[in-house]
Amino acid sequence: MMLMLERVWNLIAWYLRPLFKWLLRKTTRLCEMQRICYGQPAGALRAIGVEESMKQSRTKTIIDLMSYLDQKANERRFLGPSRAQVIDYSVFAILKVKDIKPEIHSQFVRSISVCLDQIWGYRQLSAELEHLRRTPYDAAQPEHEAKLRQLWSLLCPVTELTERISPQWKDIGFQGDDPKTDFRGMGVLGLDNLLFFSEHYTSVARHVLTHSHHPTYGYSFAIVGINLTHLALQLVRSGQARSHFYNACAGHATVTAFHRFYCYLFFKFDAFWLAAKPRDIMEFGSIRDQFAAQMRRTLADHSAKLDVRLAVKNL
């Protein structure tokens, strides 16, 4: 019954929305996107508001513009040398269809430009991450091999890796003697995440590694790290991480920003795991799901901005 009422209400709202927008425009002399940009602070509240407004638009120009920007982002061509021109073109299209005079509403021009950069920069980030995930680890690639050896050196600086294929890899949480097999699901993205954590937050990564060796609550550091890459990617793909990235990045999100997001997840999961006091590693799936649910609740708040530095300071 409740589901049926919700559907009926959504249908009514869909039909009445143009009327509400028309009334508000007549009384405020501002279109919906202007009201959002003027009424909401910079960050997620403003960007998500603009994003939702554009999604619900029935104006062909806006629908076509979104399709154009989606194509740019999905092909990983929104960001780059032509980014400024693409944003300027998009802003011009919005100003024209909404009959907004830029000389009067210069603040709106600046605000909507930032929103477009954030929204489609985020969508390109998702495409970039998927590209990295689909790129398999290749032992014949010197760059891949160098990253793997660097990961070892950062986590185990006083212990020399005797051979490329060695049981020593299990010390940092890989399943077998050759780590490349563990990257099959997440590709080089899994390796890049682990390496970034170890390189940019070295003391934290080593600290977490020691926790993974706990005699009772231990876990496989690298395998858990790759699993958390999957979680981080899910949160980005689903749009649930938008609030953090829109608040944390003044402009478009970058792969580096994603790496920092991942580091935060790894550090927090380590604390969450130890606090759960699992009987054994067989509880990993359940605890991971609980952690993921907690993160989704945190990110559902449009004011969410995960503070990696604060987490590091509390080490």
C-alpha positions as a Markdown table, in Angstrom:
| # | Residue | x | y | z |
|---|---|---|---|---|
| 1 | Met | 0.0 | 0.0 | 0.0 |
| 2 | Met | 2.8 | 2.4 | 1.0 |
| 3 | Leu | 4.7 | 1.6 | -2.2 |
| 4 | Met | 1.5 | 2.4 | -4.3 |
| 5 | Leu | 1.0 | 5.7 | -2.5 |
| 6 | Glu | 4.6 | 6.6 | -3.1 |
| 7 | Arg | 4.3 | 5.9 | -6.8 |
| 8 | Val | 1.1 | 7.9 | -7.0 |
| 9 | Trp | 2.7 | 10.8 | -5.3 |
| 10 | Asn | 5.8 | 10.7 | -7.5 |
| 11 | Leu | 3.5 | 10.7 | -10.6 |
| 12 | Ile | 1.6 | 13.7 | -9.3 |
| 13 | Ala | 4.8 | 15.5 | -8.4 |
| 14 | Trp | 6.2 | 14.8 | -11.9 |
| 15 | Tyr | 3.2 | 16.4 | -13.5 |
| 16 | Leu | 3.0 | 19.3 | -11.1 |
| 17 | Arg | 6.8 | 20.1 | -11.1 |
| 18 | Pro | 6.7 | 22.3 | -14.2 |
| 19 | Leu | 3.9 | 24.4 | -12.6 |
| 20 | Phe | 5.8 | 24.8 | -9.3 |
| 21 | Lys | 8.9 | 25.8 | -11.3 |
| 22 | Trp | 6.9 | 28.3 | -13.3 |
| 23 | Leu | 5.3 | 29.8 | -10.2 |
| 24 | Leu | 8.7 | 30.1 | -8.4 |
| 25 | Arg | 10.3 | 31.7 | -11.5 |
| 26 | Lys | 7.5 | 34.3 | -11.7 |
| 27 | Thr | 7.8 | 35.2 | -8.0 |
| 28 | Thr | 11.6 | 35.1 | -7.7 |
| 29 | Arg | 12.6 | 36.0 | -11.3 |
| 30 | Leu | 15.1 | 33.2 | -11.0 |
| 31 | Cys | 15.2 | 29.8 | -12.6 |
| 32 | Glu | 15.7 | 26.7 | -10.5 |
| 33 | Met | 19.4 | 26.4 | -11.1 |
| 34 | Gln | 19.9 | 30.1 | -10.2 |
| 35 | Arg | 17.9 | 29.5 | -6.9 |
| 36 | Ile | 20.2 | 26.6 | -6.1 |
| 37 | Cys | 23.4 | 28.4 | -6.9 |
| 38 | Tyr | 22.4 | 31.5 | -5.0 |
| 39 | Gly | 20.8 | 29.7 | -2.1 |
| 40 | Gln | 23.1 | 26.8 | -1.4 |
| 41 | Pro | 26.8 | 26.9 | -0.3 |
| 42 | Ala | 29.5 | 25.8 | -2.6 |
| 43 | Gly | 30.1 | 22.0 | -2.4 |
| 44 | Ala | 27.8 | 19.0 | -2.4 |
| 45 | Leu | 24.6 | 20.9 | -1.6 |
| 46 | Arg | 25.0 | 23.1 | -4.6 |
| 47 | Ala | 26.4 | 20.6 | -7.1 |
| 48 | Ile | 24.0 | 17.8 | -6.2 |
| 49 | Gly | 21.1 | 20.3 | -6.4 |
| 50 | Val | 22.2 | 21.4 | -9.9 |
| 51 | Glu | 22.8 | 17.8 | -11.0 |
| 52 | Glu | 19.3 | 16.8 | -9.9 |
| 53 | Ser | 17.7 | 19.8 | -11.5 |
| 54 | Met | 19.4 | 19.0 | -14.8 |
| 55 | Lys | 18.4 | 15.4 | -14.6 |
| 56 | Gln | 14.7 | 16.3 | -14.1 |
| 57 | Ser | 14.7 | 18.9 | -16.9 |
| 58 | Arg | 12.4 | 18.3 | -19.8 |
| 59 | Thr | 14.0 | 21.0 | -21.9 |
| 60 | Lys | 15.6 | 19.5 | -25.0 |
| 61 | Thr | 18.6 | 21.8 | -24.8 |
| 62 | Ile | 19.4 | 20.6 | -21.3 |
| 63 | Ile | 18.8 | 17.0 | -22.1 |
| 64 | Asp | 21.1 | 17.2 | -25.2 |
| 65 | Leu | 23.7 | 19.1 | -23.2 |
| 66 | Met | 23.8 | 16.3 | -20.5 |
| 67 | Ser | 24.1 | 13.7 | -23.2 |
| 68 | Tyr | 27.0 | 15.6 | -24.7 |
| 69 | Leu | 28.8 | 16.0 | -21.4 |
| 70 | Asp | 28.1 | 12.3 | -20.5 |
| 71 | Gln | 29.8 | 11.2 | -23.7 |
| 72 | Lys | 32.8 | 13.5 | -23.0 |
| 73 | Ala | 33.1 | 12.1 | -19.5 |
| 74 | Asn | 32.6 | 8.4 | -20.5 |
| 75 | Glu | 35.2 | 8.7 | -23.2 |
| 76 | Arg | 37.5 | 10.4 | -20.7 |
| 77 | Arg | 37.6 | 13.6 | -22.8 |
| 78 | Phe | 35.8 | 16.1 | -20.5 |
| 79 | Leu | 38.9 | 16.9 | -18.6 |
| 80 | Gly | 42.0 | 17.9 | -20.5 |
| 81 | Pro | 43.0 | 20.7 | -22.9 |
| 82 | Ser | 39.5 | 21.4 | -24.1 |
| 83 | Arg | 37.9 | 21.4 | -20.6 |
| 84 | Ala | 37.5 | 25.2 | -20.3 |
| 85 | Gln | 35.9 | 25.4 | -23.8 |
| 86 | Val | 33.5 | 22.6 | -23.0 |
| 87 | Ile | 32.4 | 24.3 | -19.8 |
| 88 | Asp | 32.1 | 27.7 | -21.5 |
| 89 | Tyr | 29.9 | 26.1 | -24.2 |
| 90 | Ser | 27.8 | 24.4 | -21.6 |
| 91 | Val | 27.3 | 27.6 | -19.6 |
| 92 | Phe | 26.4 | 29.5 | -22.7 |
| 93 | Ala | 23.8 | 26.9 | -23.6 |
| 94 | Ile | 22.2 | 27.1 | -20.1 |
| 95 | Leu | 22.2 | 30.9 | -20.1 |
| 96 | Lys | 20.5 | 31.0 | -23.5 |
| 97 | Val | 17.8 | 28.4 | -22.8 |
| 98 | Lys | 17.1 | 29.9 | -19.3 |
| 99 | Asp | 17.2 | 33.5 | -20.7 |
| 100 | Ile | 19.8 | 34.6 | -18.1 |
| 101 | Lys | 21.9 | 37.7 | -18.7 |
| 102 | Pro | 25.6 | 37.0 | -17.8 |
| 103 | Glu | 26.4 | 40.6 | -17.2 |
| 104 | Ile | 23.7 | 40.8 | -14.5 |
| 105 | His | 24.3 | 37.2 | -13.1 |
| 106 | Ser | 28.1 | 36.9 | -13.2 |
| 107 | Gln | 28.0 | 35.1 | -9.8 |
| 108 | Phe | 25.7 | 32.5 | -11.3 |
| 109 | Val | 28.1 | 32.0 | -14.3 |
| 110 | Arg | 31.0 | 31.3 | -11.9 |
| 111 | Ser | 28.9 | 29.0 | -9.7 |
| 112 | Ile | 27.4 | 27.0 | -12.5 |
| 113 | Ser | 30.8 | 26.6 | -14.1 |
| 114 | Val | 32.2 | 25.1 | -10.9 |
| 115 | Cys | 29.2 | 22.8 | -10.6 |
| 116 | Leu | 29.6 | 21.5 | -14.2 |
| 117 | Asp | 33.3 | 20.9 | -13.5 |
| 118 | Gln | 32.5 | 19.0 | -10.4 |
| 119 | Ile | 29.6 | 16.9 | -11.8 |
| 120 | Trp | 31.2 | 15.8 | -15.0 |
| 121 | Gly | 34.7 | 15.7 | -13.5 |
| 122 | Tyr | 33.3 | 13.1 | -11.1 |
| 123 | Arg | 31.8 | 11.1 | -13.9 |
| 124 | Gln | 35.1 | 11.1 | -15.8 |
| 125 | Leu | 36.8 | 10.0 | -12.6 |
| 126 | Ser | 34.5 | 7.0 | -12.6 |
| 127 | Ala | 35.4 | 6.3 | -16.2 |
| 128 | Glu | 39.1 | 6.7 | -15.4 |
| 129 | Leu | 38.9 | 4.3 | -12.5 |
| 130 | Glu | 37.1 | 1.7 | -14.6 |
| 131 | His | 39.8 | 2.0 | -17.2 |
| 132 | Leu | 42.4 | 1.3 | -14.5 |
| 133 | Arg | 40.4 | -1.6 | -13.1 |
| 134 | Arg | 40.2 | -3.2 | -16.6 |
| 135 | Thr | 43.9 | -2.8 | -17.1 |
| 136 | Pro | 45.4 | -6.2 | -16.0 |
| 137 | Tyr | 48.6 | -6.5 | -14.0 |
| 138 | Asp | 51.2 | -7.5 | -16.6 |
| 139 | Ala | 54.5 | -9.0 | -15.3 |
| 140 | Ala | 56.0 | -8.1 | -18.7 |
| 141 | Gln | 55.5 | -4.4 | -18.1 |
| 142 | Pro | 58.5 | -2.9 | -16.3 |
| 143 | Glu | 56.3 | -0.2 | -14.8 |
| 144 | His | 54.0 | -2.7 | -13.1 |
| 145 | Glu | 56.9 | -4.7 | -11.8 |
| 146 | Ala | 58.6 | -1.6 | -10.5 |
| 147 | Lys | 55.4 | -0.6 | -8.6 |
| 148 | Leu | 55.2 | -4.1 | -7.0 |
| 149 | Arg | 58.8 | -4.0 | -5.8 |
| 150 | Gln | 58.3 | -0.5 | -4.5 |
| 151 | Leu | 55.3 | -1.6 | -2.5 |
| 152 | Trp | 57.5 | -4.2 | -0.8 |
| 153 | Ser | 60.3 | -1.7 | -0.1 |
| 154 | Leu | 57.9 | 0.7 | 1.5 |
| 155 | Leu | 56.2 | -1.8 | 3.7 |
| 156 | Cys | 59.2 | -3.9 | 4.6 |
| 157 | Pro | 62.2 | -1.5 | 4.3 |
| 158 | Val | 64.6 | -3.7 | 6.5 |
| 159 | Thr | 63.8 | -7.0 | 4.8 |
| 160 | Glu | 65.1 | -7.6 | 1.3 |
| 161 | Leu | 62.9 | -9.4 | -1.2 |
| 162 | Thr | 65.0 | -12.4 | -2.2 |
| 163 | Glu | 63.1 | -13.3 | -5.3 |
| 164 | Arg | 60.3 | -11.9 | -7.5 |
| 165 | Ile | 58.2 | -15.0 | -6.9 |
| 166 | Ser | 58.6 | -15.8 | -3.3 |
| 167 | Pro | 56.5 | -16.8 | -0.2 |
| 168 | Gln | 57.7 | -13.5 | 1.3 |
| 169 | Trp | 54.8 | -11.8 | -0.4 |
| 170 | Lys | 52.5 | -13.5 | 2.1 |
| 171 | Asp | 54.1 | -11.3 | 4.8 |
| 172 | Ile | 52.2 | -8.3 | 3.4 |
| 173 | Gly | 49.0 | -10.2 | 2.8 |
| 174 | Phe | 49.1 | -11.7 | -0.7 |
| 175 | Gln | 47.6 | -15.2 | -1.1 |
| 176 | Gly | 50.5 | -16.9 | -2.9 |
| 177 | Asp | 54.1 | -16.6 | -4.0 |
| 178 | Asp | 53.2 | -14.4 | -7.0 |
| 179 | Pro | 51.1 | -11.3 | -6.2 |
| 180 | Lys | 50.0 | -10.7 | -9.8 |
| 181 | Thr | 47.3 | -13.3 | -9.5 |
| 182 | Asp | 45.6 | -11.3 | -6.7 |
| 183 | Phe | 45.1 | -8.3 | -8.9 |
| 184 | Arg | 42.8 | -10.1 | -11.4 |
| 185 | Gly | 39.6 | -8.5 | -10.1 |
| 186 | Met | 40.8 | -4.9 | -9.6 |
| 187 | Gly | 43.7 | -4.7 | -12.1 |
| 188 | Val | 46.4 | -2.1 | -11.7 |
| 189 | Leu | 43.9 | 0.1 | -9.7 |
| 190 | Gly | 44.3 | -2.3 | -6.8 |
| 191 | Leu | 48.1 | -2.0 | -7.0 |
| 192 | Asp | 48.0 | 1.7 | -7.4 |
| 193 | Asn | 45.8 | 2.1 | -4.3 |
| 194 | Leu | 48.1 | -0.1 | -2.2 |
| 195 | Leu | 51.2 | 1.8 | -3.4 |
| 196 | Phe | 49.7 | 5.2 | -2.8 |
| 197 | Phe | 48.7 | 4.2 | 0.8 |
| 198 | Ser | 52.2 | 2.9 | 1.4 |
| 199 | Glu | 54.0 | 5.8 | -0.3 |
| 200 | His | 52.0 | 8.8 | 0.9 |
| 201 | Tyr | 51.0 | 7.5 | 4.4 |
| 202 | Thr | 53.9 | 5.2 | 5.0 |
| 203 | Ser | 53.8 | 5.2 | 8.8 |
| 204 | Val | 50.1 | 4.7 | 8.8 |
| 205 | Ala | 50.3 | 1.8 | 6.3 |
| 206 | Arg | 53.0 | 0.1 | 8.3 |
| 207 | His | 51.0 | 0.6 | 11.4 |
| 208 | Val | 48.0 | -1.1 | 9.7 |
| 209 | Leu | 50.2 | -3.8 | 8.4 |
| 210 | Thr | 51.3 | -4.6 | 12.0 |
| 211 | His | 47.6 | -4.9 | 13.0 |
| 212 | Ser | 47.1 | -7.4 | 10.2 |
| 213 | His | 49.7 | -9.6 | 11.9 |
| 214 | His | 47.8 | -9.7 | 15.1 |
| 215 | Pro | 47.8 | -13.3 | 16.5 |
| 216 | Thr | 44.0 | -13.3 | 17.0 |
| 217 | Tyr | 42.5 | -10.6 | 14.8 |
| 218 | Gly | 45.0 | -10.7 | 12.0 |
| 219 | Tyr | 44.0 | -10.5 | 8.3 |
| 220 | Ser | 45.6 | -10.5 | 4.9 |
| 221 | Phe | 46.7 | -6.8 | 4.4 |
| 222 | Ala | 47.0 | -6.8 | 0.6 |
| 223 | Ile | 43.9 | -8.9 | 0.0 |
| 224 | Val | 41.8 | -6.7 | 2.3 |
| 225 | Gly | 43.3 | -3.7 | 0.5 |
| 226 | Ile | 42.3 | -4.9 | -2.9 |
| 227 | Asn | 38.8 | -5.7 | -1.5 |
| 228 | Leu | 38.6 | -2.1 | -0.2 |
| 229 | Thr | 39.5 | -0.9 | -3.7 |
| 230 | His | 36.3 | -2.7 | -4.8 |
| 231 | Leu | 34.3 | -1.0 | -2.1 |
| 232 | Ala | 35.8 | 2.5 | -2.9 |
| 233 | Leu | 35.0 | 1.9 | -6.6 |
| 234 | Gln | 31.4 | 0.9 | -5.8 |
| 235 | Leu | 30.9 | 4.0 | -3.8 |
| 236 | Val | 32.1 | 6.2 | -6.6 |
| 237 | Arg | 30.2 | 4.4 | -9.4 |
| 238 | Ser | 26.9 | 4.5 | -7.4 |
| 239 | Gly | 27.3 | 8.2 | -6.8 |
| 240 | Gln | 27.2 | 7.6 | -3.0 |
| 241 | Ala | 30.7 | 9.2 | -2.7 |
| 242 | Arg | 29.6 | 12.4 | -4.5 |
| 243 | Ser | 29.2 | 14.4 | -1.3 |
| 244 | His | 32.7 | 13.8 | -0.1 |
| 245 | Phe | 34.3 | 14.6 | -3.5 |
| 246 | Tyr | 32.2 | 17.7 | -4.1 |
| 247 | Asn | 33.0 | 19.0 | -0.7 |
| 248 | Ala | 36.7 | 18.0 | -0.7 |
| 249 | Cys | 37.6 | 19.2 | -4.2 |
| 250 | Ala | 37.1 | 22.8 | -5.1 |
| 251 | Gly | 36.9 | 21.7 | -8.8 |
| 252 | His | 36.8 | 18.3 | -10.4 |
| 253 | Ala | 37.9 | 15.2 | -8.5 |
| 254 | Thr | 41.1 | 13.5 | -9.6 |
| 255 | Val | 42.5 | 9.9 | -9.3 |
| 256 | Thr | 44.7 | 11.2 | -6.6 |
| 257 | Ala | 41.6 | 12.3 | -4.6 |
| 258 | Phe | 40.3 | 8.8 | -5.1 |
| 259 | His | 43.5 | 7.3 | -3.7 |
| 260 | Arg | 43.2 | 9.5 | -0.6 |
| 261 | Phe | 39.5 | 8.4 | -0.2 |
| 262 | Tyr | 40.8 | 4.8 | -0.4 |
| 263 | Cys | 43.4 | 5.4 | 2.2 |
| 264 | Tyr | 40.8 | 6.8 | 4.6 |
| 265 | Leu | 38.7 | 3.7 | 4.0 |
| 266 | Phe | 41.6 | 1.3 | 4.7 |
| 267 | Phe | 42.6 | 3.1 | 7.9 |
| 268 | Lys | 39.0 | 3.2 | 9.2 |
| 269 | Phe | 38.3 | -0.4 | 8.2 |
| 270 | Asp | 41.4 | -1.5 | 10.2 |
| 271 | Ala | 40.0 | 0.2 | 13.3 |
| 272 | Phe | 36.5 | -1.2 | 12.6 |
| 273 | Trp | 37.9 | -4.7 | 12.2 |
| 274 | Leu | 39.8 | -4.6 | 15.5 |
| 275 | Ala | 36.9 | -3.1 | 17.4 |
| 276 | Ala | 34.7 | -6.0 | 16.1 |
| 277 | Lys | 37.0 | -8.6 | 17.7 |
| 278 | Pro | 36.3 | -11.3 | 15.0 |
| 279 | Arg | 36.6 | -14.9 | 16.0 |
| 280 | Asp | 38.4 | -15.6 | 12.8 |
| 281 | Ile | 38.9 | -14.4 | 9.2 |
| 282 | Met | 35.7 | -16.2 | 8.2 |
| 283 | Glu | 33.8 | -13.2 | 9.6 |
| 284 | Phe | 35.4 | -10.9 | 7.1 |
| 285 | Gly | 32.5 | -10.7 | 4.7 |
| 286 | Ser | 30.0 | -9.8 | 7.5 |
| 287 | Ile | 32.2 | -7.2 | 9.0 |
| 288 | Arg | 33.1 | -5.7 | 5.6 |
| 289 | Asp | 29.4 | -5.4 | 4.9 |
| 290 | Gln | 28.8 | -3.6 | 8.2 |
| 291 | Phe | 31.6 | -1.2 | 7.5 |
| 292 | Ala | 30.3 | -0.5 | 4.0 |
| 293 | Ala | 26.9 | 0.2 | 5.4 |
| 294 | Gln | 28.4 | 2.6 | 8.0 |
| 295 | Met | 30.3 | 4.4 | 5.2 |
| 296 | Arg | 27.2 | 4.7 | 3.1 |
| 297 | Arg | 25.3 | 6.3 | 6.0 |
| 298 | Thr | 28.2 | 8.8 | 6.5 |
| 299 | Leu | 28.4 | 9.7 | 2.8 |
| 300 | Ala | 24.6 | 10.1 | 2.6 |
| 301 | Asp | 25.0 | 13.4 | 4.5 |
| 302 | His | 25.5 | 16.1 | 1.9 |
| 303 | Ser | 27.9 | 17.8 | 4.3 |
| 304 | Ala | 30.2 | 14.7 | 4.4 |
| 305 | Lys | 33.9 | 15.4 | 3.9 |
| 306 | Leu | 36.2 | 12.7 | 5.1 |
| 307 | Asp | 39.3 | 14.1 | 6.8 |
| 308 | Val | 42.2 | 11.8 | 6.0 |
| 309 | Arg | 44.6 | 14.1 | 7.8 |
| 310 | Leu | 42.6 | 14.0 | 11.0 |
| 311 | Ala | 42.6 | 10.2 | 10.9 |
| 312 | Val | 46.4 | 10.2 | 10.4 |
| 313 | Lys | 46.9 | 12.6 | 13.3 |
| 314 | Asn | 44.9 | 10.3 | 15.6 |
| 315 | Leu | 47.2 | 7.5 | 14.9 |
